[in-house]
Amino acid sequence: MDVNEKLKCVSMMDYVGNWGEWRDNLSQAVSAGKKVGMSQEQMENLATQIGDFLAENVCPETPEEELLQEMWNAAEPEERETIARLLVKMSE
């Protein structure tokens, strides 16, 4: 990633300290979604939208985030939905 790209994106580490903390936050978000009555499909659709936002605006700070971003960027829309579905499933 060149300097200009790096300046355009947000460092997720400003908000999350590490991969484990990121997964914990996702788990809390899924639990909150269930508590307010969101369906599995609604949570998966929201996860896909969040994935699109993160891939476009957040600089990966860990090897896991970098891999996830590379996979997301290489994926077709249906494959992105699968990745989002898996992330939601992993957080349950």
C-alpha positions in Angstrom: 0.0 0.0 0.0 1.5 3.3 -1.0 1.6 6.4 1.2 -1.4 8.1 -0.4 -3.6 5.0 0.1 -2.4 4.7 3.7 -3.3 8.3 4.4 -6.9 7.8 3.0 -7.7 4.9 5.2 -8.5 4.6 8.9 -6.4 2.6 11.3 -8.7 0.0 12.9 -6.2 -0.4 15.7 -7.3 3.1 16.8 -10.5 1.3 17.8 -9.5 -2.3 18.3 -6.3 -3.5 19.9 -5.9 -6.9 18.3 -7.6 -9.6 16.4 -9.0 -11.3 19.5 -10.5 -8.0 20.6 -12.0 -7.5 17.1 -13.6 -11.0 17.3 -15.0 -10.2 20.8 -16.5 -7.0 19.5 -18.1 -8.8 16.6 -19.5 -11.4 19.1 -21.0 -8.7 21.2 -22.5 -7.1 18.1 -24.1 -10.4 17.1 -25.5 -10.9 20.6 -26.9 -7.4 20.6 -28.5 -8.0 17.2 -30.2 -11.2 18.5 -31.4 -9.4 21.6 -33.2 -6.7 19.5 -34.8 -9.4 17.3 -32.6 -9.2 14.2 -32.8 -12.3 12.0 -29.8 -14.3 11.0 -30.3 -13.0 7.4 -30.4 -9.4 8.6 -27.2 -9.8 10.6 -25.5 -11.4 7.6 -26.6 -8.6 5.3 -25.3 -6.0 7.8 -22.0 -7.9 8.1 -21.7 -7.7 4.3 -22.3 -4.0 4.3 -19.8 -3.5 7.1 -17.2 -5.7 5.3 -17.6 -3.5 2.2 -17.0 -0.4 4.3 -14.0 -1.8 6.1 -12.4 -3.1 2.9 -12.6 0.4 1.3 -11.8 2.5 4.3 -9.7 0.7 6.9 -6.0 -0.1 6.7 -5.2 -3.7 7.8 -3.0 -3.6 10.9 -2.6 -7.3 11.6 -1.8 -10.3 9.3 -5.4 -11.5 9.9 -6.9 -8.2 8.9 -4.7 -8.1 5.8 -5.7 -11.6 4.8 -9.4 -10.9 5.4 -9.1 -7.7 3.3 -7.3 -9.5 0.4 -10.0 -12.3 0.5 -12.8 -9.7 0.5 -11.3 -7.7 -2.4 -10.8 -10.9 -4.5 -14.3 -12.2 -3.8 -17.4 -11.9 -6.0 -20.4 -10.5 -4.2 -21.8 -13.9 -3.5 -18.5 -15.0 -2.0 -18.4 -11.8 0.2 -21.8 -12.8 1.5 -20.3 -16.2 2.4 -17.4 -14.6 4.2 -19.7 -12.4 6.1 -21.9 -15.4 7.0 -18.9 -17.3 8.3 -17.7 -14.3 10.4 -21.2 -14.0 12.0 -21.2 -17.8 12.5 -17.7 -17.7 14.1 -18.8 -15.0 16.5 -21.8 -16.9 17.9 
